[in-house]
Amino acid sequence: MYVPRKLTAAVKAALQQFPAVLVTGPRQSGKTTFLREEFGRGAHYVSFDDPLEREFARRDPNGFLDRFGGERVILDEIQYAPEILSYLKIRIDDDRRAHGRWLLTGSQRFQLMANISESLAGRVAILELLPFSLLEKPASATDLGTVIWDGLYPEPALEPAKRDLWVSSYVQTYVERDVRQVQNVQDLRTFETLLALCAARHAQELNLAALSRLVGISQPTVKSWVGVLEAAYVVLRLPPYFEHFGKRVIKTPKLYFLDPALVCALTRQPSPEAALAGAMAGALFEGLVVAEAMKVFSVLGKRPDLYYWRSHGGLEVDLLVAAGGRLVPIEIKLSATPTAGHVEPIEHLKKVGGKRVATSGLVVCRVPKLRPLPSGHLAMPWQDFPAWLEAHLR
């Protein structure tokens, strides 16, 4: 069953403006299905997962491209045939007014971006297709425990019976094999340990020194491996907000996994009920909301402008969304009973941030419907947050 994706509008707009469009994202996020369903009618399709097509493109790139004439082409998993990109550039430059002819996909952002930047800079629009957002309303996205347990990758979200096998296979075949190969990681056990420790620290500050001690590898190695996990869309880093922009890069980010099902698997959660009742319940919920915010930016074709904030006294606002020249403060609480205490960090941020901070903040939680909180803030059901953010960004 195909679920229409919100990225369609951004891709259609890019096809009107660029000769080529690259849709990148993690493996199994639905890139191939999306492009073939939405843009494949009348288009040629080639997957470079096919070793014969890959070898043809490498040995005879002009012959490979000649067979398509002037028709639209979908080139899937382009990172496996990077040699074709320079020949593609020549054809694009021969007729720069021919927009929307080349549709590319790629899963390995760490390798792909270097080749794209070198060969197709200024000629290609780059968009991200992440796992389902709650905006796309897969059938499983109505119950919090189900969403956290099954995750939002298309296959387990649409076919929950496959969840256990799919998640374990995903970790083994992609996270462990593909990601390790990029950095030539030889010690599988050490990499597995780091991955599990990162999952246990989901929604916490990224402490490279602590991870280095626990895993028994150097801090630069930890930093490098986490960077690869981020480039592979396994994890994301949420930077802290400071008025001085440079500090956002220097200070410690928070680490999140993009999908909660991977966290549940790596931390050995026994069931959805246990996950929501256990010590990691708050972190799993916070990670879900932060990932949803990132997905909303992605489906609109925007670069995520997201942060967290912590005062010197320890008060923390879980999420700041930069939109319309202001920062919208958002607290993320698993509670179904928000109180005045939940908006205290937001009020403190408003005092120190002045006009840079929006006057009304949100507490995203498990209330059944939107309700007012003190000082003009709102408690919002978690299911409604992505639609609210999409409307706010538009």
C-alpha positions in Angstrom: 0.0 0.0 0.0 1.4 3.4 -1.0 1.0 6.3 1.4 1.2 9.7 -0.3 4.2 11.7 0.9 4.2 15.3 1.9 7.5 15.9 0.1 5.6 15.7 -3.3 5.0 19.5 -3.4 8.6 20.4 -2.7 9.8 17.9 -5.4 7.3 19.3 -8.0 8.5 22.8 -7.3 12.2 21.8 -7.6 11.5 20.0 -10.9 10.3 23.4 -12.3 13.6 25.1 -11.3 16.4 22.6 -11.6 17.7 20.2 -14.3 18.2 17.5 -11.6 16.6 16.7 -8.2 18.3 14.5 -5.7 16.1 12.8 -3.0 18.3 11.6 -0.2 17.5 10.0 3.1 18.0 6.8 5.1 17.6 3.4 3.6 14.1 2.0 3.6 12.5 5.5 4.0 10.5 4.9 0.8 12.5 7.0 -1.7 12.2 4.6 -4.6 8.5 3.9 -4.0 7.9 7.6 -3.7 9.6 8.7 -6.9 8.1 5.8 -9.0 4.6 6.4 -7.6 4.6 10.2 -7.9 6.9 10.9 -10.9 7.5 7.5 -12.6 4.8 7.6 -15.2 6.5 7.7 -18.6 9.9 7.9 -17.0 12.8 5.5 -17.3 13.9 3.8 -14.1 17.4 2.4 -13.3 18.6 1.1 -10.0 22.4 1.0 -9.4 21.7 -1.7 -6.9 21.7 -3.8 -10.1 25.4 -4.8 -10.7 24.8 -5.0 -14.5 23.5 -1.4 -14.6 26.3 -0.3 -12.4 28.9 -1.9 -14.6 27.3 -0.5 -17.8 27.4 3.1 -16.3 31.0 2.7 -15.3 32.3 1.2 -18.5 30.3 3.2 -21.0 28.7 6.2 -19.4 27.8 7.9 -22.6 26.2 4.8 -24.0 24.4 4.3 -20.7 22.9 7.8 -20.9 22.2 7.8 -24.6 19.6 5.1 -24.3 17.2 7.5 -22.4 16.9 10.1 -25.2 15.3 13.2 -23.9 12.9 11.6 -21.5 12.8 11.8 -17.7 15.0 9.3 -15.9 15.0 8.1 -12.3 18.5 7.0 -11.3 18.2 5.1 -8.0 21.1 4.7 -5.4 23.4 7.0 -7.4 26.2 6.7 -4.8 27.0 3.3 -6.3 27.9 4.8 -9.7 29.5 8.2 -8.9 31.4 8.1 -12.1 28.2 8.9 -14.0 27.8 12.3 -12.4 30.5 14.1 -14.4 28.9 12.9 -17.7 25.5 13.9 -16.4 26.8 17.4 -15.8 27.9 17.7 -19.4 24.4 16.8 -20.6 22.8 19.2 -18.2 25.1 22.0 -19.4 24.3 21.3 -23.0 20.7 22.4 -22.3 20.4 24.2 -18.9 16.8 25.1 -19.7 15.6 21.5 -19.7 14.4 21.4 -16.1 13.2 18.3 -14.2 14.7 15.6 -16.4 16.9 13.8 -13.9 15.6 12.4 -10.7 18.3 10.9 -8.4 18.1 9.0 -5.1 20.9 8.3 -2.7 21.1 6.8 0.8 24.7 7.4 1.8 24.9 11.1 2.4 28.5 11.0 3.6 29.8 9.7 0.2 27.1 11.2 -2.0 27.3 14.9 -1.0 31.0 15.1 -1.9 30.4 13.8 -5.4 27.3 15.9 -5.9 29.0 19.1 -4.8 31.9 18.4 -7.1 29.9 17.5 -10.2 26.4 19.0 -10.0 26.7 22.1 -7.8 24.1 24.7 -8.9 22.4 22.1 -11.1 20.6 19.9 -8.6 18.1 20.5 -5.9 18.7 18.4 -2.8 15.7 17.2 -0.7 15.3 14.7 2.1 12.7 11.9 2.4 12.8 10.8 6.0 10.6 8.0 7.5 6.9 8.8 7.8 5.9 11.9 9.6 2.7 12.0 11.7 1.5 14.4 9.0 1.3 11.4 6.6 -1.0 9.5 9.0 0.0 5.9 8.6 -2.6 3.6 10.2 -0.3 3.0 13.2 0.1 6.7 14.1 -2.9 7.0 16.4 -1.5 5.3 19.6 1.7 6.6 21.2 2.9 3.2 22.4 2.5 1.8 18.9 4.3 4.7 17.2 7.2 4.4 19.6 7.4 0.6 19.3 6.9 0.1 15.6 8.6 3.4 14.6 7.7 5.3 11.4 9.8 3.6 8.7 7.2 2.6 6.1 7.5 -1.2 6.3 7.1 -1.8 10.0 4.6 1.1 10.3 2.4 -0.3 7.6 3.0 -4.0 8.5 3.5 -4.2 12.3 3.8 -8.0 12.1 7.2 -7.5 10.5 8.5 -5.1 13.1 10.8 -7.4 15.1 12.5 -9.0 12.1 12.7 -5.7 10.2 14.3 -3.7 13.1 16.9 -6.4 13.8 17.7 -6.8 10.1 18.0 -3.0 9.7 20.5 -2.7 12.5 22.5 -5.6 11.2 22.5 -4.9 7.4 22.6 -1.2 7.4 23.7 0.4 10.6 26.4 -2.3 11.3 27.5 -3.2 7.8 27.1 -0.1 5.6 28.0 2.5 8.2 31.0 0.5 9.4 32.3 0.1 5.9 32.3 3.8 5.3 34.8 4.4 8.1 36.4 1.0 7.7 35.4 0.1 11.2 37.1 -3.3 11.9 35.9 -4.0 15.4 32.3 -4.8 15.2 31.9 -5.5 18.9 33.2 -2.0 19.8 30.9 -0.4 17.2 27.9 -2.3 18.6 28.8 -1.1 22.1 29.0 2.5 21.0 25.7 2.2 19.2 24.0 0.7 22.2 25.4 3.3 24.6 24.2 6.1 22.2 20.7 4.6 22.3 20.8 4.5 26.1 21.7 8.2 26.0 18.9 9.1 23.6 17.7 12.7 24.3 20.7 13.5 26.4 23.7 15.7 25.9 26.4 14.1 23.7 29.2 13.4 26.2 32.2 12.3 24.0 34.5 11.9 27.0 32.1 9.5 28.8 31.5 7.5 25.7 35.2 7.3 25.0 35.9 5.9 28.5 33.0 3.4 28.4 33.8 2.1 24.9 37.6 2.2 25.2 38.3 4.3 22.1 39.6 7.8 21.7 37.3 10.9 21.7 38.2 11.7 18.1 37.1 8.2 17.1 33.8 8.5 19.0 33.2 11.9 17.3 34.0 10.4 13.9 31.7 7.4 14.4 28.8 9.5 15.7 29.3 11.8 12.7 28.9 8.8 10.4 25.7 7.7 12.2 24.3 11.2 11.8 25.3 11.3 8.1 23.5 7.9 7.7 20.3 9.4 9.3 20.5 7.0 12.2 21.0 9.8 14.8 20.6 13.6 14.8 22.3 16.3 16.9 20.2 19.1 18.3 22.5 22.2 18.9 22.1 24.5 21.9 20.9 28.0 21.3 23.1 30.9 22.1 22.8 34.5 21.0 26.3 34.3 19.6 25.9 31.9 16.7 29.5 30.5 16.9 28.7 29.0 20.3 26.0 26.8 18.8 28.8 24.9 17.1 31.2 24.8 20.1 28.8 23.9 22.9 27.4 20.4 23.5 24.5 19.2 21.4 21.9 16.7 22.4 21.8 13.4 20.7 18.6 11.7 19.3 17.9 8.7 17.2 15.7 9.5 14.2 13.4 6.6 14.9 12.1 5.3 18.2 11.9 1.7 17.1 15.7 1.5 16.8 16.1 2.9 20.4 13.6 0.3 21.7 15.5 -2.5 20.0 19.0 -1.3 21.0 18.0 -0.8 24.7 16.2 -4.1 24.8 12.7 -2.8 25.6 10.5 -5.9 26.0 7.1 -4.4 24.8 5.4 -1.1 23.9 3.8 -1.0 27.4 7.2 -1.4 29.1 8.8 1.2 26.9 6.2 3.8 27.9 6.3 2.9 31.6 10.0 2.5 32.0 12.9 4.8 32.7 13.3 5.8 29.0 9.7 6.7 28.4 10.3 10.5 28.6 13.4 10.3 26.4 11.5 8.2 23.8 8.6 10.7 23.8 10.9 13.7 23.5 12.9 12.1 20.7 9.7 11.4 18.8 8.6 15.1 19.0 12.1 16.4 18.1 12.3 14.0 15.1 8.8 15.2 14.0 10.0 18.8 14.0 12.9 17.8 11.8 10.6 16.0 9.4 8.3 18.9 9.0 11.2 21.1 7.9 12.3 18.4 5.5 8.9 17.9 3.8 8.8 21.6 3.2 12.2 21.5 1.6 13.7 23.7 4.4 16.9 23.3 6.4 16.0 22.4 10.0 16.4 25.5 12.3 16.0 23.8 15.6 17.8 24.1 19.0 17.4 23.5 22.7 18.2 26.0 25.4 19.6 25.6 28.9 20.2 28.4 31.5 23.3 28.6 33.7 21.0 27.6 36.6 19.9 24.4 34.8 16.5 25.4 33.5 16.0 23.8 30.1 13.6 24.4 27.2 13.5 21.1 25.2 13.0 22.6 21.7 13.3 26.0 20.1 11.9 26.4 16.5 13.2 29.4 14.6 10.4 30.7 12.4 9.4 34.2 11.2 12.4 35.8 12.9 11.5 34.6 16.3 12.1 31.5 18.5 9.1 29.5 19.5 9.8 27.7 22.8 8.4 24.1 23.2 8.5 21.9 26.2 8.0 18.2 25.6 6.3 16.3 28.5 5.0 12.8 28.6 2.4 13.9 31.2 -1.3 14.1 30.4 -1.7 16.7 33.1 0.4 19.8 32.3 0.8 22.3 35.1 2.1 25.8 35.6 5.5 24.4 36.5 5.9 23.0 33.0 6.0 26.6 31.5 8.5 28.0 34.1 11.5 27.4 31.8 9.7 29.1 28.9 8.9 32.1 31.1 12.6 32.3 32.1 13.7 32.2 28.5 11.2 34.9 27.6 12.8 37.2 30.3 16.3 36.7 29.1 15.6 36.4 25.4 13.3 39.4 25.1 11.7 40.1 21.7 13.7 37.2 20.1 11.4 34.8 21.8 7.7 34.3 20.8 5.2 35.4 23.5 3.3 32.1 23.4 5.0 28.8 23.9 3.8 25.2 23.7 3.8 22.2 26.0 3.5 19.2 23.7 2.1 16.4 25.8 -0.6 13.8 26.0 -3.6 16.1 26.6 -6.7 15.0 24.5 -7.2 18.5 23.0 -5.6 21.9 22.9 -5.9 23.8 26.2 -4.7 27.0 27.7 -1.9 27.3 30.3 -0.8 30.2 32.4 0.8 33.3 30.8 -0.7 32.7 27.4 1.0 29.3 26.7 -0.8 26.3 25.3 -0.8 22.6 26.0 -1.0 20.7 22.6 -1.7 17.0 21.9 1.4 15.4 20.5 -0.5 14.1 17.4 -1.4 17.7 16.5 2.1 19.2 16.8 3.4 18.4 13.3 0.4 20.0 11.6 0.7 23.1 13.8 4.4 23.4 13.0 3.8 22.9 9.2 1.2 25.7 9.3 3.5 27.9 11.4 6.4 27.5 9.0 4.3 28.1 5.9 
